[in-house]
Amino acid sequence: MGRYIFKLPDVGEGTAEAEIVAWHVGVGDAVEEDQNLVDVMTDKATVEMTSPVSGKVVSVHGEPGTMAAVGSPLVELEVEGAGNVKPGAAQPAAKAEPPKSAPAKSARAEEEKRNSLSPSGGEGKGEGAKVVQLPTSPPHPSPLPQRGRGSAVVATPALRKPGDKPIASPAVRERAHELGIELQYVAGSGPAGRITHQDLDNYIASGGRNALAARATGYAQRDGIEDVKVIGLRRRIAEKMQDAKRRIPHFAYVEEIDMTELESLRTHLNATRHKDQPKLNVLPFLMRALVRVLPDYPQINARFDDEAGVVHRYAALHIGIATQTANGLIVPVVFHAEARDIWDSAAEVARVAALARENKASKDDLTGSTITITSLGALGGLVTTPVINRPEVAIIGPNAIVERPVVRAGQIMVRKMMNLSSSFDHRVVDGYDAAEFIQRIKALLEHPATLFMD
């Protein structure tokens, strides 16, 4: 038997390191050639690392969220034959794997032990995401004497129907009277719902409201803290958004657009489309408007290399489509929108969005946009202030289309209205030019026939 060490390859041009996102194998697992071992993330995409050989996993290196340098060992395999490690060569130190899941009883005992050591139920730092269960007892001991009742598990209190008289012993009634407690509001855990001294203690500890009764009415206190480690795509998004807001002086502009005529056209086109044509939403029309207007505003269809002090203005229009996925916000690109009609634009938007949602988008699919469209669809709201997709200098965000009364030629009528939100890099785009640019977009969308006129 030999030893084979799989090292992180160069997963992209100029990439020096990648983040380990998720392991698909563990120590002791048998793997086949081309089986996925681990997912790593570069600045642009998540890449699956597959095994070049078959063998048995001896060790893995790096936990999710850690950075691995190109050329560093990821997985060590025991293989048939010589492998790629000479006998006697020093072996890389293996990272300890998290222990296997223990039986339910042992896991519960360990959790109780942790809770007894820490108020939050956690121990140490750097753990993965988990739910921390806080102790269910009140933060301070009850001021009332326990009357020798011990710490036995209390039976679940039974709730009484309205009008039912509370059942309690004379001693409990006397104590409740001394404390000023109305027994009608105390749930009993004894036989037939009898109220016990423990029930009184629980009532007082809950601040005068029985916890079970509160849960039954939906007004229960909720405890617990979930610690979620920010890794992978979520960390990339956080870093990119932070970098964009720190480095780009955003200038926001919002304009109201009457979408009544365009919505009428869109409805007609969808009703008469061929079976092989995609269903149209607002995005292809907005993309067409950008194609018509951006040649007159080259400073907006641009990318700003602020470190080199150079603005790259593009003749081609490569539109980023902000897409919400299960893993976070991803921006695949529709290339050369200027060469596409609305049907082709709609089909390409659907294609790249599907790639993003299925986590199949390549680095090329996610690189090279010159301006971005972001839309919340039916959740579009009234106004948004989108964050620019650096190093671009502009982002456009259509909001929800709603019917509301407006005044036209002195008459009140119902129209389908939409706010178009936008943000610009004020270092590159002046406010006047941004407003004029959006006004041009508005004119095209309000008179949709002009979208298709040369």
RAQUI-V206881 format. One record per helix or strand. SS is the DSSP state (H for helix, E for strand). FROM is the first residue (numbers start at 0). TO is the last residue. If there is no record, write none. Layout:
ss=SS from=FROM to=TO
ss=SS from=FROM to=TO
This chain:
ss=E from=1 to=6
ss=E from=16 to=22
ss=E from=29 to=30
ss=E from=35 to=40
ss=E from=45 to=49
ss=E from=54 to=59
ss=E from=66 to=68
ss=E from=72 to=78
ss=E from=82 to=82
ss=H from=103 to=116
ss=E from=129 to=131
ss=E from=157 to=157
ss=E from=167 to=167
ss=H from=169 to=178
ss=H from=182 to=184
ss=E from=187 to=187
ss=H from=190 to=192
ss=E from=194 to=194
ss=H from=196 to=204
ss=H from=210 to=216
ss=E from=224 to=226
ss=H from=231 to=246
ss=E from=249 to=257
ss=H from=259 to=271
ss=H from=282 to=295
ss=E from=301 to=304
ss=E from=309 to=312
ss=E from=318 to=324
ss=E from=327 to=333
ss=H from=336 to=338
ss=H from=341 to=356
ss=H from=363 to=365
ss=E from=370 to=372
ss=H from=376 to=378
ss=E from=391 to=391
ss=E from=393 to=407
ss=E from=410 to=424
ss=H from=430 to=445
ss=H from=447 to=451
